[in-house]
Amino acid sequence: MIHPTTRVLVADLREHVGHTVLICGWVNTLRLQRRMQFVLVRDHTGTAQVTHKRDESELESQLAGLTAESAVRIVGRVVDNPIVKLGGLEIMPESIEVVNRAETPLPIDEHTGLEQRLDWRFLDVRRRPTAQLLFAVQTTLEQGMREYAYRQGCTEMHTPKLMGTASESGAEVFKLGYFDRSAYLAQSPQFFKQMAIAAGINKVFEIGPVFRAEPSFTSRHATEFTGVDVELAWIRDVEDVMVFEEQMLTHAITKVANVHGEAIQEHFGLEVVVPQTPFPRITMAEAQEILHAKGWDPEGGKEDLDPEGERGIAAHIQEQTGHEFVFVTHYPTSIRPFYHMRPADRPDLTLSFDLLWKGVEVTTGAQREHRYDVLLKQAAEKGMNTEPLQDYLNSFRFGCPPHGGLGMGLGRVLMVMLGLDSIREATFLFRGPNRLTP
C-alpha cells in the first residue's frame, strides 16, 4: 500500500473524506478504553480524533504507549461520523510514527500560574489556541500598519540599537561593554528617525526592538519591547501626526476584525470594534479639570496622568462620545523631552500627545523642535549637557524640515485589543526586571 507523503492540515480534513491522509501534530489527549483507543491529535489549525478498535496489533501497542504532547505523524482514512464533536470526522489509523515522545508528566497544565507558564513558554503557546491566535493577530496587525505606512509613501528604516552615548535624558538605559569602552542599548529610535528626516527621507517607518532600563513591575511595562515608530517631514503641525496615527490604526484594526474577528470573539470573548475617525482629542488641562471634578488627585500635585487618571479620562470620553480612543494633547514642558516643540504663546506646554485606548497609554507623539538654536536653549533649560548629543544636534544645523512623529508599543496594543491582563501574555518571550529567560 502506498502511503501519502503530503501533509493534510486538520482544518482541511473535510475535503478528504474517504481518502487516506497524513496528519502531523501533537497528542492532545488519550482515551484508552477496553475495546477502543481514542487519540486526539492537534496541529496549529485544529484537533482531530483518531479512532482505533483494539486488535492486538503493533498499532495498538504504539497508540497505548503514547504520551500527551508527543509529536506524531499518523496515516489513516478520513471517515464521516456525525457523533464526533470535532467536525463530525474521525481518522482510522493505518500507521503511526512517533517523531519525538514527550516526557511525562508535563511541567505545566491548565491550572499553572503565569510565571511558571512563562518558564515553559514554548509548551504554553503550543497547548493554548488563544496564545496561537495572539501571534496570528499580531502578524495581521503589523501587516495592516505596514500596508497603511507604505501607501502613505513611508520608507521603512532599520536604526541602530547600539549607541555610543545614552540617548535622550541618559536615564533608563542599559549599559554594556563594547570592546574597550561602554555602549548603550537604544531606548528609542527617536534620534535616528529624526536624522533620517534630516537625510531627506520624507516619511520614516520602523517596527523594531526598544530597550528601557525601568525597574517597573506593572502589567504594562517590559525592559525589551517592540516599538512601532513613525516620523513625518514637512508637517504643518502635530495634528498631521495624529491624523496619520488614527488612520493607520483604523486600517490595521479593520484588517484584524475582518481576518480574526470571529476567532477573537470565540477565544477571548471580545468584539473587535473598528474605531471611527477622527478620534476624540482633549488637552491635558481639560483632562485634569474633568478628573479633578471627579475627585482625582485631591492634593493637585500631579502634572502627568497616572494609570487611574488615564482610565478615568478614557471612561469619561467613552461615556460622552462612545469612543474607545482618545488623544490627550499639550502636555506640560516639565514632563516632556527637550526636543518637543512648544507653542510660541505657551512655552510651558508642548505640541505633544499620548493616545489612550480603553484607558491604557499606547502611544506618545509630538511635533519635534527642528531649529538648532531653540533645541540648545530647551536642552539648557532642562540642565542637559549637550556634548554627548552633538551628532544628533548636528542634524538640525543644515536645513532640517519641520517634522513630527510617534512611538507606539505593539505589545500594549495587542494587550488592549485582546483584553489581556498583562503585557507578559502579549509577548512571545517576555523580558522584565526579573526575567531574562527562557
Secondary structure, DSSP 8 states (H G I E B T S, - for coil): -----SB--GGGGGGGTTSEEEEEEEEEEEEE-SSEEEEEEEETTEEEEEEEE--SSHHHHHHHT--TT-EEEEEEEEEE-TT-TTTTEEEEEEEEEEEE---SS-S--TT--HHHHHHTHHHHHHH-HHHHHHHHHHHHHHHHHHHHHHHTT-EE----SEESS--TTS-S--EEEETTEEEEE-S-SHHHHHHHHHTT-SEEEEEEEEE------STT--SEEEEEEEEEES-SSHHHHHHHHHHHHHHHHHHHHHHHHHHHHHHH--------SS--EEEHHHHHHHHHHTTSSTT---SS--HHHHHHHHHHHHHHH--SEEEEE--BGGGS-TTB---TT-TTB-SEEEEEETTEEEEEEEEB---HHHHHHHHHHTT---GGGHHHHHTTSS----EEEEEEEHHHHHHHHTT-S-GGGGSSS--BTTB---
